Amino acid sequence: MAQQIDTEMVKHVAFLVRLGISDEEAQKFSGQFSSIIDYFNMLNEVDTENVPPASDITNNTNVLREDVAKPSMSREEFLNNAPQSERGYVKVPTVLGDE
Amino acid sequence: MQLPNLTIREASDLLATKKISSVELTHATLQRAHEIDPKIKSYVTITDDLAIEQAKKADERIAKGENVTPLTGIPFAAKDCISTRNIRTTCSSKILEDYVPQYNATVINKLADAGAVLMGKTNMDEFGMGSSCENSAFFNTHNPWDLERVPGGSSGGSAAAMSASLCSFSLGEDTGGSVRMPAGFCNVTGIKPTYGRVSRYGLISLVSSFDCIGPMSRDVYDCATVLETIAGHDPQDSTTFNSPVPRYTQHVTKSVKGMTIGIPKEYFVSGMEAGVESSIQEAIRTYEKLGMKIQEVSLPNTKYALPVYYLLLFAEASSNLARFDGTRFGLSVSENAKDVIDIYLQTRHKGFGDEVKRRIMLGAYALSAGYYDAYYLKAQKVRTLLRRDFETALASCDILLAPTCPTTAFKLGEKTSDPLEMYLSDIYVVATNPAGVPALALPAGFSNNMPVGMQLIGKHLDEQTLFQVGHAYQQETDWHKQLPNI
């Protein structure tokens, strides 16, 4: 079962993961994706009726801790890595649009 | 005596009896790294001054006889996805090229407490995505056994540095073979511990439900020494086990007579290099001579391990890598950005390499409405079957034995044009990670002058048996003592 992933679909998933993409890149990925997804379709052969999906492999149950405040990284230290900051905050351009 | 060639145990004895100092050992290893590494390119960063400073402190500890451990004064390298405070941590990605973490990973703190000496950070496939180290955004790492070949991946730098004696041990990280496959290609010993045995705090996540930090070393004894130091419960990582960490080194010499090795029949099929197959058969005969029983077992869903592994990897990675958005740390590209989305799009376009882009896009595809059931959920169900395969097979034997790769190290550039072809080189190592079981890789001979790796796969939390069986093999063979001529 060959499944074509066209350039429009590639551009759509690129936007979902907030990845800028050129037309040439979309073209290149489109061909590669189709063969990889085709390979994944092999899983359709497996009978998974009544098989639960794996969720946790350690058999750990809820791990809880006391809710106690502890010292953590200072704001100043955190902001050392921020590309832009102002008055103790990370600075970014407009987040909400006009609409 | 070549100091950088010593095992941890040998160096530790010489340090304890004051025949050498940590400064001498560290200095000799740094010097060798500066001399040899321009050919191999295993290190992204070498921290000379810091290493000498830590070595001096280790020597003081030894002089005072205070708090001396088997790792006190021993130089090591860490894969560049393991966070190191005030030391650049890049994941070999442009997006983190200048990133300097404000905190240490738990494993780094544990090794510092033990007195080990950090020498630097090693090259890898970008974010761990690759099997040859060729997806590093910076440069290729070369296999010390043949510079025209790859070291394997994704912990290729850690394996090559260990192989060429550019450190006394290294830390790798195994998401789907990334410790074992390069260990096999470079003739070193390495373990992927049980999922949850070693804290992932400070490890830059690839696949949170697969990722395992594991040591690489000259032999099994050293590997056990490092694992018993870095393993254990960590309040910062809720997936770590609470159970105590055994003193693996105290029991490695126990006899293996009467134990049973399972040979998964699905792993011995066509496509395996003849020299790899004969080396593994020879290893099986060695174990027979040691009085172990050999039996064939079946892992019936083996052929589905690769699609399960890659599908789940793509899905988890697409979510984990969302944090690299150019706003809080790392690369930020904001040319004429009109809104924050523009920063995301530009930063990620410029900062990620092609393999990372492929995987996060395919992950989003597999998780998106209409495809979630067919791909992600289906893969999680087959994952349950993979885990059951191991449980069933390991119910009738103590460990499983298999190669780490169907071939020895391939040539640089040989598989870069076809992503799927590259994925197939992981065929023997990926299944353990979705199942969470531990596996130890060790040198098992040579094929056309290139190292052959084998792996022993064990039950959950039974690293002890892996070390015992691995150590027994290394008492009978000297493959692990062979060093590349470089």
Interface residues (C-beta under 8 A of the other chain):
Chain A: I5 M9 V10 V13 A14 F15 L16 V17 R18 L19 G20 I21 E25 F29 Q32 F33 S35 I36 I37 Y39 F40 M42 L43 N44 V46 T48 V51 P52 P53 A54 S55 D56 I57 T58 N60 V63 R65 M73 E77 F78 N80 N81 A82 P83 Q84 V90 V92 P93 T94 V95 G97
Chain B: Y99 V100 Q102 Y103 Y195 G196 S209 P235 S238 T239 F241 N301 K303 Y304 P307 V308 Y310 L311 S318 L321 A322 D325 G326 T327 R328 F329 G330 S332 S334 A337 K338 D339 V340 I341 D342 I343 Y344 L345 Q346 R348 H349 K350 F352 K357 R358 I360 M361 L362 G363 A364 Y365 A366 S368 A374 Y375 L377 K378 A379 Q380 K381 V382 R383 T384 L385 R387 P419 L420 P434 A435 G436
